[in-house]
Amino acid sequence: MKYHSTRNSKIKINFKDAVLQGIAKDGGLYVPEYFPQVDIKKLSKLSYTDLAFNILNMYLNDYTSEQLQNIINKAYRDEFPENPAPLTKAGDYHYLELYHGRTHAFKDFALSILPLFMEEAIKDKNIKEKILILTATSGDTGSAALYGFKDLENIDIAVLFPENGVSLIQKLQMTTISSSNTIVIGINGNFDDAQKSVKDIFTNKEILDNIKRKNYILSSANSINIGRLLPQIIYYFHAYNQLLKNKIIELGEKVSFVVPTGNFGDILAGYYAKNMGLPVEKLIVASNENKVLTEFFNSGIYDANRELHITNSPSMDIIISSNLERLLYHKTEDTEIVNNLQNNLFLNKKYEFEDKFDEFYASFCNQEDTLSEIKNVFEKYKYLIDPHTAVAKKVADEYKLKFRPKETIVILSTASPFKFADIIMDQFEDIERNGFILEDLKIFEEQTNIKVPLDLLDLKNKTIKHKKFINVEDILDTLMEFIGERNES
Ligand SMILES: *Cc1c(COP(=O)(O)O)cnc(C)c1O
């Protein structure tokens, strides 16, 4: 299996090179040259780690079976519960809980394995420079990446987050991390500003050369990295297997997935799963008030000329959904079309795409409905969901009402409700709180008997290690300073 840029299919490279580069030099994203086909019957009885091996082995054939098996064991056996992604039924839907990893969001699935892919690639390629992972986060990538990369020998990590665009818990998870190879920087701007600065740095040859002279090369842990995307395919199959095991469906029966979507990475992994042979009816794109994707899938027009709303589902507060570029490529298999569309996006913040996306349905949920969904689901089913999952639940209801579908519907539950504790606790009016979120969590746990993850309760005992808060223009200088300090230590 080889990989090439969405903007140029002539240069083909191995996975190890693609995962280290992060983004292609032409600004495009790496895509696999074809979708390997699976036999779902063969996969249907496998444990999570065996499933992971079977799927990743088809994409990562520049790793030996032994290397891959070790990586998977280290990432999933040691860092997750026995069933890493359990399925829970509440009302009409099956919730695929993707938040039982280290930092309690689905991003742990990719970010507990990506550093291991990279370490092996560095060894194999005999790379002399150190790697600096440069990552913009809308909240959850940051902590998941910091945990994945902290204390590694040949890889450092810098995380940029919008100072006023993440929840308190998300912020503390990042800023209390103590490890000399990490820097966490709050920026005066939103996620799109952060993501754009990162992309600008990655595609500026002069900057890259300068960094190389300082003995570093850059890579990315954002979902633009193909190494983030591929591990996310696994849990779509795992969801299907659990439905089979519980006799909810029969082999071959189609299922729909509802995915709370921001950068279009998670749902794109579902599209990959479908193209590999997983029986999928619809992939349902659920957005918050930043509903660029809803409009795109319904009108064919991607229009980024708008203000970003800061919402109560902050990890989806995104206007430029990077991974959509990969979908445009797979749909057309034409790099010229992709180049034109991305050029239009760059110049006019807008493009129009003619093709239909029959396999997708897209809609959105506003902030008020997000809150009432959290409340309703809890009152009716005693099941607590986070705001992102609530967005998906609302869109699932709309899809059901509109099409009266027969198929089983799975909602991807992307974060633990307690990452957004302030929002969640507000929905429980009869619980008395003293106003300090971290202390209120304990009260909440005692009064509701719902377990709050220990490490979140423990955040209140931690010291804040990272206090940098800078303007977007100063990102490069701050990074160069960090590189300088690292070279001296
Ligand atoms: C990142 C994130 C999303 C959006 O995922 P994308 O892959 O960016 O579409 C949704 N929910 C939560 C909780 C997240 O952290």
Ligand as a Chemical Component Dictionary entry (heavy atoms), coordinates in Angstrom:
data_LIG
# 
_chem_comp.id                   LIG 
_chem_comp.type                 NON-POLYMER 
_chem_comp.pdbx_formal_charge   0 
_chem_comp.three_letter_code    LIG 
# 
loop_
_chem_comp_atom.comp_id 
_chem_comp_atom.atom_id 
_chem_comp_atom.alt_atom_id 
_chem_comp_atom.type_symbol 
_chem_comp_atom.charge 
_chem_comp_atom.model_Cartn_x 
_chem_comp_atom.model_Cartn_y 
_chem_comp_atom.model_Cartn_z 
_chem_comp_atom.pdbx_ordinal 
LIG C1 C1 C 0 -12.662 16.187 17.905 1  
LIG C2 C2 C 0 -14.027 15.944 18.419 2  
LIG C3 C3 C 0 -15.138 15.850 17.564 3  
LIG C4 C4 C 0 -15.014 16.090 16.079 4  
LIG O1 O1 O 0 -14.272 15.089 15.439 5  
LIG P1 P1 P 0 -13.684 15.347 13.971 6  
LIG O2 O2 O 0 -12.864 14.155 13.663 7  
LIG O3 O3 O 0 -12.847 16.589 14.101 8  
LIG O4 O4 O 0 -14.826 15.547 13.067 9  
LIG C5 C5 C 0 -16.363 15.542 18.099 10 
LIG N1 N1 N 0 -16.530 15.354 19.427 11 
LIG C6 C6 C 0 -15.489 15.435 20.291 12 
LIG C7 C7 C 0 -15.730 15.236 21.729 13 
LIG C8 C8 C 0 -14.209 15.722 19.819 14 
LIG O5 O5 O 0 -13.182 15.804 20.670 15 
# 
loop_
_chem_comp_bond.comp_id 
_chem_comp_bond.atom_id_1 
_chem_comp_bond.atom_id_2 
_chem_comp_bond.value_order 
_chem_comp_bond.pdbx_ordinal 
LIG C1 C2 SING 1  
LIG C2 C3 SING 2  
LIG C2 C8 DOUB 3  
LIG C3 C4 SING 4  
LIG C3 C5 DOUB 5  
LIG C4 O1 SING 6  
LIG O1 P1 SING 7  
LIG P1 O2 DOUB 8  
LIG P1 O3 SING 9  
LIG P1 O4 SING 10 
LIG C5 N1 SING 11 
LIG N1 C6 DOUB 12 
LIG C6 C7 SING 13 
LIG C6 C8 SING 14 
LIG C8 O5 SING 15 
# 
